[in-house]
Amino acid sequence: MTAPRVEKAYEKHAWIIFFAIGLLAAISSPIGLLGSPPNPPSPESTTGLTLDEIASRVPGILVYIGGIARQLGNFMLATGVLLAGIAAVPYRRGEKWAWYISWIFPVVLIIQIANSLSTGGYLVELDFAFLFVALAGLFMPYRKFFPKRVAPC
């Protein structure tokens, strides 16, 4: 008979990584929800024009960009609340489905990194940092979700 498995501290508390990322996304979402257009270097790196120059050439573009910013804010709020909720309860308990679902965050980050690199690489370092932190949050508690099987004697 084997003793029950004792969780290591990093396995037990790895859920905090996803909870914090979700909370950070939800807290930063009002920036997008307010619909404020992004400030350079984003437009300048792709168009060579400042945001004011673009606005003077294309009437209504600021309203359009503001709408996209609000959509991003909605996405960040929903994603942040869902990620924090999944991290706080099922991921913390070690439910396998929560581990699989949590892979959505690194996948989104990889897509974001690819997009950033194709359009000038704005804040790509931050995306890489979040990717490594998210992967740590997935792999540190791996044995919690997938314990070693003990062969019958």
Backbone as a ProteinNet text record, in pm:
[ID]
protein_1_A
[PRIMARY]
MTAPRVEKAYEKHAWIIFFAIGLLAAISSPIGLLGSPPNPPSPESTTGLTLDEIASRVPGILVYIGGIARQLGNFMLATGVLLAGIAAVPYRRGEKWAWYISWIFPVVLIIQIANSLSTGGYLVELDFAFLFVALAGLFMPYRKFFPKRVAPC
[TERTIARY]
83.7	0	88.7	56.8	137.4	67.3	147.9	93.4	35.7	-66.8	-121.6	-16.7	-25.4	70.6	56.3	168.3	169.9	205.3	123.4	148.4	267	349.2	458.6	400.2	468.2	416.8	394.5	488.8	472.9	356.5	323.2	205.7	77.3	79.3	-39.3	-77.6	22.7	-4.7	9.9	30.1	46.5	-79.3	-195.1	-320.1	-315.9	-235.6	-228.2	-176.9	-92.4	-39.8	-154.3	-242.3	-353.8	-456.6	-475.1	-567.6	-517	-386.9	-328.5	-334.7	-308	-316	-459.1	-554.9	-695.6	-736.8	-693.6	-725.1	-662.4	-538.5	-470.5	-544.7	-590.5	-666.2	-796.7	-867.4	-995.3	-975.2	-868.6	-842.5	-800.6	-723.5	-677.4	-781.3	-889.6	-989.9	-1058	-1076.9	-1140.1	-1064.5	-934	-856.9	-917.2	-946.9	-1009.5	-1157	-1224.5	-1367.9	-1400.6	-1306.1	-1327.3	-1316.7	-1261	-1255.1	-1153	-1052.5	-951.8	-859.8	-838.3	-750.8	-609.3	-538.2	-400.3	-312.1	-209.6	-116	6.7	78.3	199	288.4	367.4	424.8	340.2	227.7	149.7	115.8	48	18.1	142.1	235.8	354.7	440.3	448.3	535.2	481	350.6	293.7	261.4	230.2	189.5	289.8	375.7	468.3	404.4	278.6	206.4	169	163.4	113.7	-38	-94.2	-239.4	-311.8	-258.4	-319.5	-315.5	-206.1	-195.3	-295.1	-310	-407.7	-548.4	-579.8	-713.1	-744.8	-643.9	-668.9	-690.3	-632.9	-647.6	-771.2	-813	-927.1	-1031.5	-1133.7	-1237	-1308.5	-1331.2	-1403.8	-1317.7	-1188.8	-1103	-1088.9	-1088.6	-1075.8	-1196.3	-1315.3	-1436.2	-1425.3	-1376.3	-1357.3	-1256.5	-1142.4	-1039.2	-1091.9	-1169.8	-1230.3	-1323.3	-1398.8	-1487.1	-1407.6	-1297.4	-1211.9	-1151.5	-1112.1	-1056.7	-1160.7	-1287.3	-1393.4	-1415.1	-1408.2	-1420.8	-1306.6	-1185.5	-1071.9	-1094.1	-1146.8	-1176.8	-1279.3	-1384.4	-1484.5	-1420.5	-1336.2	-1267	-1178	-1102.2	-1012.4	-1088.9	-1201	-1280.9	-1337.3	-1397.7	-1456.4	-1349.6	-1239.3	-1131.7	-1070.6	-1048.7	-989.9	-1078	-1206.9	-1299	-1306.4	-1315.9	-1320.7	-1191.1	-1077.3	-949.4	-932.4	-966	-954	-1050.5	-1171.8	-1270.1	-1228.9	-1178.7	-1132.9	-1011	-920.7	-800.7	-835.9	-931.3	-963.2	-1034.7	-1108.7	-1184.9	-1139.3	-1174.3	-1139	-989.3	-915.8	-771.1	-705.2	-748.6	-694.3	-720.5	-834.2	-869.9	-797.1	-742.1	-670.4	-757.7	-866.8	-954.5	-887.7	-876.4	-802.6	-856.6	-985.7	-1042.7	-994.1	-974.2	-927.2	-783.6	-702.3	-564.8	-567	-650.2	-659.4	-711	-813.1	-869.6	-767.1	-683.5	-585.4	-479.8	-471.7	-379.5	-422.7	-546	-592.5	-508.9	-464.6	-387.3	-251.9	-170.7	-46.2	-69.6	-176.9	-206.4	-236.4	-316.7	-347.3	-219.7	-133.1	-7	82.6	87.6	167.8	113.1	-18.2	-80.5	-48.1	-54.5	-23.3	122.5	212	354.7	376.8	315.9	329.5	275.5	163.1	104.2	194.2	245.4	333.1	459.3	517.7	640.7	616.3	497.1	467.9	432.7	404.8	366.9	460.5	582.5	677.5	726.1	670.1	720.9	695.8	585.2	553.8	514.5	584.5	561.9	574.7	648	661.9	736.3	824.7	897.5	801.9	702.2	602.2	520.2	485.7	412.5	496.2	625.1	713.8	721.1	730.8	736.7	609.1	493.9	366.8	357.8	411.6	408.9	486.8	606.7	686.8	622.6	562.2	493.7	373.1	297.9	181.4	223.8	331.5	380.6	427	487.8	525.9	401.7	296.4	171.3	104.8	135.2	81.4	168.2	299.2	387.3	424.5	425.2	458.8	361.6	231.6	140.8	105.5	186.8	153.7	117.3	194.5	168.2	40.7	-2.7	-130.4	-245.2	-235.5	-340.1	-323.3	-199.5	-170.2	-73.3	-122.9	-34	19.4	137.7	196.5	106.6	88.7	8.9	97.5	43	116.7	74.7	172	142.5	97.7	-6.8	-52.1	52.9	65.1	165.8	115.9
-118.4	0	125.5	221.4	342.9	456.6	546.2	663.6	758.6	833.8	931	1036.4	1083.1	1179.4	1313.9	1370.3	1500.9	1605.5	1709.3	1815.9	1901.1	1935.1	2028.7	2169.5	2263.1	2400.6	2461.9	2440.4	2499.9	2437	2311.5	2248.6	2304.7	2319.6	2364.4	2508	2592.5	2735.1	2782.8	2693.6	2733.3	2799.1	2768.1	2828.3	2980.1	3032	3176.3	3247.4	3180.8	3240.9	3276.1	3179.6	3205.2	3299.4	3290.9	3383.1	3526.2	3547.1	3681.4	3733.5	3647.1	3689.4	3727.6	3646.2	3677.6	3808.2	3828.4	3951.4	4071.9	4056.1	4164.1	4200.2	4098.4	4124.4	4196.5	4152.1	4215.2	4358.3	4381.6	4516.6	4610.6	4560.6	4647.9	4664.5	4588.8	4597.3	4733.6	4811.6	4943.5	5035.4	5014.2	5095.8	5078.2	4953.2	4927.5	4962	4937.1	4963.6	5111.5	5197.7	5341	5381.8	5292.8	5317.9	5419.5	5442.1	5540.5	5480.4	5551.2	5500.3	5481.2	5382.8	5361.6	5478.6	5499.3	5605.8	5544.6	5617.7	5561.4	5505.4	5405.9	5370.2	5274.8	5228.5	5130.1	5175.7	5289.6	5330.3	5370.2	5435	5481.8	5366.9	5259.5	5149.7	5076.8	5080.3	5009.7	5101.1	5228.9	5317.5	5427.8	5458.2	5569.3	5702.8	5702.4	5825.2	5824.3	5943.5	5953.2	5935	5911.9	5895.6	6021.7	6139.5	6265.6	6279.6	6238.2	6244.9	6149.8	6031.6	5936.1	5993.2	6050.9	6107.3	6221.4	6300.5	6411.8	6362.5	6248.5	6194.2	6107.7	6040.6	5948.8	5990.8	6064	6105.9	5984.8	5991.5	5884.5	5768.7	5772.8	5660.3	5646.4	5757.9	5750	5680.4	5702.6	5635.1	5485.4	5452.7	5311.7	5243.5	5307.9	5251.4	5241.6	5339.6	5335.1	5215.5	5183.8	5066	4937	4929.1	4810.3	4801.5	4915.4	4916.2	4868.5	4908.4	4861.5	4711.5	4660.2	4515.2	4441.9	4494.4	4435	4440.1	4551.4	4563.3	4459.9	4439.1	4336.1	4198.7	4169	4040	4021.3	4124.5	4114.2	4096	4165.4	4151.6	4010	3961.4	3826.7	3720.2	3731.3	3633.5	3637.6	3756.2	3769.8	3710.8	3738.6	3685	3532.6	3480.4	3335.4	3268.5	3323.9	3264.7	3266.7	3377.7	3386.3	3289.1	3278.8	3186.9	3041.6	3005	2866.9	2838.5	2934.9	2915.4	2899.5	2979.6	2981.5	2856.1	2789.3	2674.1	2542.6	2513.6	2381.5	2358.7	2460.8	2443.4	2419.5	2493.2	2479.5	2340	2282.7	2148.2	2038.4	2072.5	1973.7	1900.5	1962.7	1900.5	1908	1792.5	1784.5	1879.2	1892.3	1977.3	2120.8	2165.3	2302.3	2319	2213.1	2218.1	2230.2	2150.6	2157.4	2294	2345.2	2475.5	2586.9	2574.1	2678.7	2692	2595	2605.4	2714.6	2762.1	2866	2992.8	3021	3143.6	3139.2	3032.4	3028.7	3027.7	2963	2961.5	3103.1	3177.2	3316.1	3399.4	3375.9	3450.4	3419.6	3294.9	3258.8	3328.8	3332.2	3403.7	3552.6	3608.8	3750.5	3779.1	3690.6	3709.3	3706.9	3610.1	3602	3728	3777.2	3898.9	4019.5	4028.4	4140.8	4141.4	4023.3	4016.2	4052.3	4022.9	4054.2	4201.3	4273.6	4414.3	4508.4	4468.6	4559.8	4520.8	4419.5	4369.6	4456.6	4531.5	4619.3	4536.5	4553.2	4485.3	4333.2	4281.6	4137.3	4077.3	4151.6	4102.2	4070.9	4156.9	4135.4	4009.5	3989.1	3868.4	3743.1	3748.4	3634.5	3607.4	3712.8	3695.9	3629	3676.8	3615.3	3470.3	3442.6	3305.6	3211.9	3252.6	3167.6	3151.9	3257.2	3248.1	3154.2	3166.3	3078.4	2932.5	2907.8	2769.9	2714.4	2799.1	2755.7	2720	2799.9	2772.2	2643.6	2601.1	2474.1	2354.9	2370.8	2256.3	2231.8	2335.2	2313.6	2215.2	2228	2134.3	2012.6	1977.6	1868.8	1739.9	1702.1	1577.2	1585.3	1703.1	1718.8	1675.7	1712.1	1679.4	1539	1494.8	1364.3	1286.8	1231.3	1157.9	1030.4	990.1	865.4	749.1	659.6	540.2	437.8	380.7	278.7	143.9	65.1	-67.5	-158.7	-237.9	-330.4	-437.3	-474.8	-575.9	-716.4
0	0	0	-84.3	-92.3	-20.8	29.3	97.7	-6.2	33	-61.7	-98	-217.4	-270	-198.6	-158.1	-92.5	-197.9	-207.2	-304.4	-262.3	-358.3	-333.4	-338.3	-274.5	-265.2	-403.3	-496.2	-629.1	-704.5	-676.5	-738.7	-677.9	-549	-475.9	-510.4	-533.5	-552.6	-696.7	-791.9	-932.1	-988.2	-932.3	-978.4	-967.3	-873.8	-851.7	-976.9	-1054.6	-1177.6	-1272.2	-1298.2	-1390.1	-1329.1	-1198.1	-1132	-1147.9	-1125.2	-1136.4	-1280.1	-1377	-1517.5	-1552.3	-1508.5	-1533.4	-1467.5	-1343.8	-1272.4	-1342	-1386.9	-1458.8	-1588	-1660.5	-1784.3	-1752.8	-1649.2	-1614	-1566.1	-1490.4	-1439.2	-1551.3	-1648.5	-1756.9	-1867.7	-1863.2	-1969.5	-1981.5	-1874.8	-1894.3	-1988.1	-2003	-2098.3	-2237.4	-2274.5	-2403.3	-2403.1	-2291.8	-2285.7	-2301.7	-2265.5	-2282.8	-2429.1	-2511.3	-2654.8	-2696.2	-2612.3	-2650.9	-2756.2	-2864.8	-2970.8	-2918.9	-2972.1	-2927.5	-2967.6	-2891.3	-2920.1	-2986.3	-3070.8	-3129.4	-3020.9	-3050.7	-3178.3	-3261.3	-3212.3	-3287	-3429.4	-3449.7	-3587.1	-3666.6	-3600.2	-3670.6	-3722	-3645.8	-3687.6	-3810.1	-3830.7	-3946	-4063.6	-4036.5	-4145.5	-4175.4	-4078.1	-4095.9	-4065	-4023.7	-3990.4	-3843	-3784.3	-3647	-3649.1	-3530.8	-3521.8	-3568.5	-3536.1	-3580	-3732.4	-3794.6	-3941.5	-4007	-3949.8	-4003.4	-3990.2	-3875	-3851.1	-3946.1	-3981	-4073.6	-4216.6	-4251.7	-4387.3	-4403.8	-4295.3	-4303.8	-4200.1	-4242.8	-4147.8	-4087.3	-3956.9	-3888.8	-3841.4	-3871.2	-3834.8	-3683.4	-3610.9	-3465.4	-3402.4	-3458.6	-3409.1	-3437.3	-3554.7	-3592.1	-3499.6	-3478.2	-3390.2	-3247.2	-3204.8	-3071.6	-3056.7	-3161.9	-3159.1	-3146.3	-3217	-3206.9	-3066.7	-3011	-2875.7	-2774.3	-2790.8	-2700.3	-2714.4	-2836.6	-2855.8	-2785.8	-2795.4	-2725.8	-2574.8	-2525.9	-2382.7	-2338.1	-2418.4	-2386.9	-2382.7	-2480.8	-2486	-2363.9	-2328.7	-2214.1	-2083.9	-2067.9	-1946.9	-1935.3	-2042.5	-2039.7	-2018.9	-2091.2	-2078.7	-1939.1	-1886.7	-1754	-1645.2	-1651	-1550.6	-1561.3	-1682.7	-1700.7	-1654.3	-1692	-1653.3	-1501.5	-1437.9	-1291.9	-1224.1	-1276.2	-1217.7	-1232	-1347.2	-1369	-1281.2	-1269.2	-1186.8	-1039.1	-992	-849.3	-800.4	-888.5	-839.5	-905.1	-1030.8	-1083.5	-1103.9	-1146.1	-1164.3	-1029	-930.4	-794.7	-738.1	-772.7	-726.3	-802.8	-918.8	-998.1	-1098	-1141.8	-1240.9	-1378.4	-1443.9	-1570.7	-1677	-1688.5	-1792.9	-1777.4	-1653.6	-1630.7	-1680.5	-1666.7	-1717.4	-1869	-1934.2	-2080.9	-2127	-2062.4	-2099.1	-2079.9	-1979.3	-1950.3	-2059.3	-2149.3	-2262.9	-2360.7	-2349.9	-2442.2	-2426.5	-2304.7	-2283.8	-2354.7	-2339.4	-2417.1	-2568.2	-2612.9	-2757	-2805.8	-2731.3	-2768.2	-2767.5	-2669.9	-2665.1	-2785.1	-2826.8	-2944.3	-3068.3	-3081.6	-3194	-3185.3	-3064.2	-3045.3	-3078.6	-3038.3	-3068.7	-3219.4	-3287.3	-3433.2	-3499.4	-3451.5	-3506.4	-3478.6	-3356.8	-3321.7	-3405.8	-3426.1	-3505.9	-3651.7	-3700.8	-3841.2	-3862.2	-3753	-3766.4	-3691.2	-3669.3	-3607.9	-3470.3	-3408.8	-3282.2	-3161.6	-3158	-3046.1	-2923.5	-2812.8	-2684.8	-2691.9	-2788.2	-2802.8	-2683.7	-2621.4	-2504.2	-2390.4	-2370.7	-2266.5	-2295.7	-2421.7	-2460.3	-2433.2	-2464.1	-2435.7	-2285.7	-2206.4	-2060.9	-2009.9	-2054.6	-2013.5	-2061.5	-2179.9	-2231.3	-2139.4	-2098.8	-2011.6	-1873.5	-1822.6	-1693.3	-1704.8	-1813.2	-1833.2	-1847.5	-1920.3	-1934.4	-1800	-1718.5	-1583.8	-1503.1	-1517	-1446.7	-1492	-1613.3	-1663.2	-1624.2	-1631.3	-1609.4	-1463.5	-1380.6	-1239.4	-1171.9	-1192.9	-1126.1	-1211.7	-1308.5	-1401.1	-1327.5	-1226.9	-1153.2	-1069.9	-1039.1	-967.9	-1058.9	-1185.3	-1282	-1339	-1351.3	-1411	-1321.8	-1211	-1120.7	-1186.8	-1140.2	-1191.8	-1152.1	-1245.3	-1215.9	-1146.7	-1041.6	-966.9	-1021.1	-1061.6	-1116.4	-1001.8	-1025.4	-919.8	-893.2	-768	-730.7	-750.6
[MASK]
+++++++++++++++++++++++++++++++++++++++++++++++++++++++++++++++++++++++++++++++++++++++++++++++++++++++++++++++++++++++++++++++++++++++++++++++++++++++++

